């Protein structure tokens, strides 16, 4: 039984193909529950995100996993063959660790993937498709991911606009729980800003958007983490003074935050500092605002230069992280081999005890019939020795016939050394 990792991601497949083989939680739960009753493939975890769909499975062969992935999405296997990557055993373990650590992500070092992999494992456990062995591999991958994030800088630098704004706010203001943030427009960019800041624990987020339904949709996504208020777009200027941080990204052809309005807001705030971030092109905030004392104004170009520098730092840190992941993967594989050897040794000892018990019962029966005791003991010793040494003899013959002579020499030397130790008298 081998451990396989098989799937497609943003590097190997188009968005269209990734959409075709993506699983939503409801569909995946049903498929896994059905698969748990299948003797051929019932030990598996499926990770499905916008950038990847991967199957991690203990299976006899990768083709079985490949067929399941194709059939579950109504695709011909040939449609996937040119886009699917496969890893087995040690390589599969390394790949899982890289994925969980964010080293294989579109955005290098992004933290969300670890939670997504954990959710995938939980979903598979609920469907009873996770053996103790498979679970052990995933738990070790989570351990590796935590080591990467805590001992390297691969995830410590902002590399997206939304995250960069959130990090900038924490640099300007030391206590996020006391901050009020205003997002002007609730599009994709500002939605990410709001989500990152909510996760970082800001006190309140005000959403100002032209369409109320869009603002309400964003509010629902973050309301469980932060106090949220929605205001009309027409109320923007009169509410500027309430915000410590303002992130604007409207897509308007005209500026929506003017110098006079920010100046008035500063006066109402008694000149308590403000951070304004303009993510729009054309710009939303009048550039002259930067001249006001107590105002920090950042534009897209300012943030992009920070992101480029941070991405370079992440890539440098990723080299260290890759080395760590490879070491941890090797440790896990070695541990598995030791555990497997222990199981084999236990089974071999059990077999030896059973053979000894069988020969002893036979000898006792012969003694009860009155046969010569010395002859019975002599034959008992001979028969038991032959049976116990038979597997070792077969192993030595196979080693001698193998293409690697070093393997036979190693076994031969070990046996000689063991025999010599046994012949030495005990002190």
C-alpha positions in Angstrom: 0.0 0.0 0.0 1.5 3.3 -1.1 0.7 6.9 -0.2 -0.2 9.0 -3.3 -0.8 12.7 -3.9 -2.5 13.4 -7.2 -4.2 16.5 -8.6 -4.1 19.7 -10.5 -3.3 23.3 -9.5 -2.8 26.8 -10.9 0.5 25.7 -12.5 -0.8 22.7 -14.4 -4.4 23.5 -15.3 -6.5 26.4 -16.6 -9.3 28.0 -14.6 -11.9 26.2 -16.7 -10.4 22.8 -16.0 -10.0 23.6 -12.3 -13.6 24.6 -12.2 -14.6 21.2 -13.7 -12.9 19.1 -11.1 -13.6 21.3 -8.0 -15.7 19.9 -5.2 -18.0 21.8 -2.9 -18.3 20.5 0.6 -21.7 19.0 0.2 -20.8 17.1 -3.0 -17.5 16.0 -1.5 -19.1 14.7 1.7 -21.5 12.6 -0.2 -18.8 11.2 -2.5 -16.5 10.3 0.4 -19.3 8.7 2.4 -20.0 6.5 -0.7 -16.3 5.8 -1.1 -15.9 4.7 2.5 -17.9 1.5 1.6 -15.5 0.7 -1.3 -12.8 -1.8 -0.5 -10.5 -0.7 -3.2 -10.2 3.0 -2.4 -11.6 4.1 1.0 -8.6 5.8 2.6 -8.4 9.3 1.2 -8.5 13.1 1.7 -9.5 15.6 -0.9 -8.3 19.2 -0.8 -10.3 21.4 -3.1 -9.7 25.2 -3.4 -9.9 27.8 -6.1 -6.3 27.1 -7.1 -6.1 23.3 -6.6 -7.9 20.0 -6.4 -5.8 17.2 -4.9 -6.5 13.7 -3.7 -4.2 12.2 -1.0 -4.8 8.5 -0.7 -3.4 5.2 0.6 -3.9 2.9 -2.4 -2.5 0.1 -4.4 -2.0 2.3 -7.5 -2.3 5.9 -8.6 -4.5 4.9 -11.6 -7.2 4.0 -9.2 -7.1 7.4 -7.6 -6.9 9.1 -11.1 -10.0 7.2 -12.3 -12.0 8.2 -9.2 -11.0 11.9 -9.6 -12.1 11.9 -13.3 -15.3 9.8 -12.8 -16.5 11.9 -9.8 -16.5 15.0 -12.0 -17.9 13.3 -15.2 -14.6 13.6 -17.1 -12.7 11.3 -19.3 -9.4 10.3 -17.7 -7.6 11.4 -20.9 -8.9 15.0 -20.3 -6.8 15.1 -17.1 -3.8 13.1 -18.1 -1.8 16.1 -19.4 -2.6 18.3 -16.4 -2.4 15.9 -13.4 0.8 15.6 -11.3 1.5 12.4 -9.3 3.7 11.9 -6.2 4.3 8.7 -4.3 5.4 7.9 -0.8 8.3 10.2 0.2 7.6 12.6 -2.7 3.9 12.7 -1.8 4.7 13.5 1.9 7.0 16.3 0.8 4.3 17.7 -1.5 1.7 17.7 1.2 4.0 19.5 3.6 4.8 22.1 0.9 1.1 22.6 0.3 0.2 23.0 4.0 3.2 25.4 4.5 2.1 27.7 1.6 5.2 26.9 -0.4 3.2 25.6 -3.4 0.6 28.4 -3.3 -0.1 31.0 -6.0 0.7 33.6 -3.4 3.9 32.2 -1.8 3.5 31.7 2.0 -0.2 32.5 2.1 -1.6 31.3 5.5 -5.2 30.3 4.4 -4.2 27.0 2.8 -3.3 25.4 6.1 -6.8 25.9 7.4 -8.2 24.6 4.1 -6.1 21.4 4.4 -7.3 20.9 8.0 -10.9 21.4 6.9 -10.4 18.8 4.2 -9.0 16.3 6.7 -11.9 16.9 9.0 -14.4 16.4 6.2 -12.8 13.1 5.3 -12.8 12.0 8.9 -16.5 12.7 9.1 -17.0 10.4 6.1 -14.8 7.7 7.7 -12.2 7.7 4.9 -9.1 8.4 7.0 -7.0 5.5 8.5 -4.7 6.1 11.5 -1.7 5.9 9.1 -3.1 8.6 6.7 -4.1 10.7 9.7 -0.6 10.5 11.1 0.8 11.8 7.8 -1.5 14.8 7.8 -0.8 15.6 11.4 2.9 15.6 10.7 2.3 17.9 7.7 0.5 20.3 10.0 3.5 20.1 12.4 5.8 20.9 9.5 3.7 23.9 8.4 3.7 25.3 11.9 7.5 24.9 12.0 7.9 26.7 8.7 5.7 29.6 9.8 7.3 30.0 13.2 11.0 29.4 12.3 11.2 31.0 8.8 10.1 34.4 7.4 8.2 32.8 4.5 4.8 34.2 5.7 5.9 37.3 7.6 5.9 39.9 4.8 2.7 41.3 3.1 2.5 40.3 -0.5 -1.1 41.3 -1.4 -2.7 44.8 -1.5 -5.3 43.8 1.1 -2.8 42.3 3.5 -0.3 45.2 2.9 -3.0 47.7 3.9 -3.7 45.8 7.1 -0.1 45.5 8.0 0.4 49.2 7.3 -2.4 50.0 9.7 -0.7 48.0 12.5 2.6 49.8 11.9 1.0 53.3 12.2 -1.3 52.4 15.1 -0.1 50.2 17.9 -3.5 49.1 19.3 -5.7 47.6 16.6 -8.6 47.0 19.0 -9.0 50.8 19.3 -9.2 51.4 15.6 -12.2 52.4 13.5 -11.7 51.5 9.8 -13.7 52.9 6.9 -13.7 51.1 3.6 -15.0 53.2 0.8 -16.4 50.8 -1.8 -17.0 47.1 -1.1 -15.4 45.6 -4.1 -12.9 42.7 -4.2 -9.9 44.7 -3.1 -11.5 46.5 -0.1 -13.3 43.3 0.9 -9.9 41.7 1.4 -8.8 44.8 3.3 -11.8 44.5 5.6 -11.4 40.8 6.1 -7.7 41.1 7.0 -8.3 43.9 9.4 -11.2 42.1 11.0 -8.9 39.1 11.5 -6.3 41.4 13.1 -8.9 42.5 15.7 -9.8 46.1 14.8 -12.6 47.6 16.9 -15.0 48.7 14.1 -15.4 48.7 10.4 -17.6 51.2 8.6 -18.6 50.2 5.1 -19.4 53.0 2.6 -20.7 51.8 -0.7 -23.0 53.1 -3.5 -25.0 49.8 -3.6 -26.3 48.8 -0.2 -26.7 45.1 -1.1 -23.0 44.8 -1.8 -22.2 46.5 1.5 -24.5 44.1 3.4 -22.9 41.1 1.7 -19.5 42.2 3.0 -20.9 43.0 6.4 -22.3 39.5 6.7 -18.9 38.0 6.0 -17.1 39.9 8.7 -19.8 40.6 11.3 -18.8 37.5 13.4 -15.3 39.0 14.0 -15.9 42.8 14.2 -18.5 45.5 14.9 -19.8 46.6 11.5 -21.7 49.7 10.4 -23.0 50.6 6.9 -23.4 54.2 5.7 -24.7 55.7 2.5 -22.1 57.0 0.0 -23.6 60.4 0.3 -22.6 60.4 4.0 -18.9 59.8 3.3 -17.6 63.3 3.9 -19.5 63.9 7.1 -18.2 60.6 8.6 -14.5 60.8 7.7 -13.6 62.1 11.1 -14.8 58.8 12.7 -12.2 56.7 10.9 -8.6 56.2 12.0 -7.9 54.2 8.8 -9.6 54.8 5.4 -9.1 52.5 2.5 -10.7 53.7 -0.8 -11.1 51.8 -4.0 -14.2 53.0 -5.9 -13.4 52.8 -9.6 -14.8 56.3 -10.0 -13.5 58.6 -12.7 -13.4 61.5 -10.2 -11.9 61.9 -6.7 -14.3 61.2 -3.9 -12.3 62.2 -0.9 -11.2 65.9 -1.0 -8.6 68.0 0.8 -11.2 70.2 2.4 -13.2 67.3 3.8 -10.1 65.6 5.3 -8.9 68.9 6.8 -12.4 69.4 8.4 -12.3 65.8 9.6 -8.8 66.3 11.2 -10.2 69.3 13.1 -13.1 67.3 14.4 -10.6 64.6 15.6 -8.5 67.3 17.3 -5.8 66.4 14.9 -5.5 62.8 15.9 -3.5 61.1 13.1 -5.2 59.4 10.2 -4.0 56.7 7.7 -5.5 57.1 4.2 -4.9 54.4 1.5 -5.8 55.0 -2.1 -6.1 51.7 -4.0 -8.0 53.3 -6.9 -6.8 54.1 -10.4 -7.7 56.9 -11.2 -7.1 58.0 -7.7 -9.9 58.5 -5.2 -8.1 60.8 -2.8 -7.0 64.3 -3.6 -3.1 64.1 -3.6 -2.9 67.4 -1.7 -4.2 65.6 1.4 -0.6 64.4 1.9 0.4 67.9 3.0 -1.8 67.8 6.1 0.0 67.3 9.4 -1.1 64.0 11.0 -2.2 62.4 7.7 -0.4 59.4 6.2 -1.4 58.9 2.5 -0.3 55.8 0.6 -1.1 55.0 -3.0 -1.0 51.9 -5.2 2.6 52.6 -6.3 3.7 53.0 -2.7 2.2 49.7 -1.7 3.4 47.9 -4.8 7.1 48.7 -4.0 6.6 47.4 -0.5 5.0 44.2 -1.9 7.8 43.6 -4.4 10.4 43.9 -1.7 8.4 41.7 0.7 7.9 39.1 -2.1 11.7 39.0 -2.7 12.2 38.4 1.1 9.6 35.6 1.1 11.4 33.9 -1.8 14.6 34.1 0.0 13.0 32.7 3.2 11.3 29.9 1.1 14.8 28.4 0.4 15.2 27.8 4.1 11.7 26.5 4.4 12.2 24.0 1.5 15.2 22.6 3.3 13.2 22.2 6.5 10.3 20.5 4.7 12.6 18.0 3.1 14.2 17.2 6.4 10.9 16.7 8.1 9.6 14.6 5.3 12.7 12.4 5.6 12.1 12.1 9.3 8.6 11.0 8.8 9.5 8.4 6.2 12.3 7.0 8.5 9.9 6.8 11.4 7.4 4.9 9.3 10.0 2.5 8.2 11.1 1.9 11.8 7.4 1.4 12.8 7.0 -1.1 10.0 10.1 -2.9 11.0 8.8 -3.1 14.5 5.6 -4.6 13.3 7.5 -7.2 11.2 9.7 -8.1 14.1 6.7 -8.6 16.4 5.0 -10.8 13.8 8.3 -12.8 13.3 8.6 -13.3 17.1 5.0 -14.3 17.3 5.5 -16.9 14.6 8.6 -18.2 16.4 6.6 -18.6 19.6 3.9 -20.5 17.7 6.4 -22.8 16.0 8.1 -23.4 19.4 4.8 -24.2 21.0 3.8 -26.6 18.2 7.1 -28.5 18.4 7.0 -28.6 22.2 3.4 -30.1 22.1 4.6 -32.7 19.6 7.7 -33.6 21.8 5.6 -33.9 25.0 3.2 -36.2 23.2 6.1 -38.4 22.1 7.5 -38.5 25.6 4.2 -39.6 27.0 4.3 -42.5 24.6 7.6 -43.5 26.2 10.0 -42.5 23.4 13.7 -41.9 24.3 13.9 -38.4 25.9 17.3 -37.5 24.5 16.3 -38.4 21.0 13.0 -36.5 21.3 14.9 -33.4 22.6 17.5 -33.7 19.9 14.9 -33.9 17.1 12.9 -31.0 18.7 16.0 -28.8 18.6 16.8 -29.8 15.0 13.3 -29.2 13.7 12.8 -25.9 15.5 16.2 -24.6 14.4 15.4 -25.5 10.7 12.1 -23.8 10.8 13.4 -20.6 12.5 16.4 -20.3 10.2 14.4 -21.0 7.0 13.2 -17.3 6.4 16.8 -16.0 7.1 18.2 -18.5 4.5 15.6 -17.5 1.9 16.4 -13.8 2.6 20.2 -14.4 2.1 19.6 -16.3 -1.1 17.5 -13.4 -2.5 20.1 -10.9 -1.4 22.9 -12.8 -3.0 20.9 -12.9 -6.3 20.0 -9.2 -6.2 21.8 -6.6 -8.4 23.1 -4.8 -5.3 26.0 -7.0 -3.8 26.3 -4.5 -0.9 22.9 -5.6 0.5 24.1 -9.2 0.7 27.4 -8.2 2.3 25.6 -6.1 4.9 23.3 -9.0 5.9 26.2 -11.4 5.9 28.3 -9.2 8.1 25.4 -8.5 10.5 24.8 -12.3 10.9 28.5 -13.0 11.6 28.7 -10.2 14.2 25.6 -11.4 15.9 26.8 -15.0 16.0 30.2 -13.9 17.4 28.5 -11.9 20.2 26.4 -14.9 21.2 29.5 -17.1 21.4 31.3 -14.9 23.8 30.9 -16.0 27.4 28.9 -13.7 29.6 30.9 -12.0 32.4 
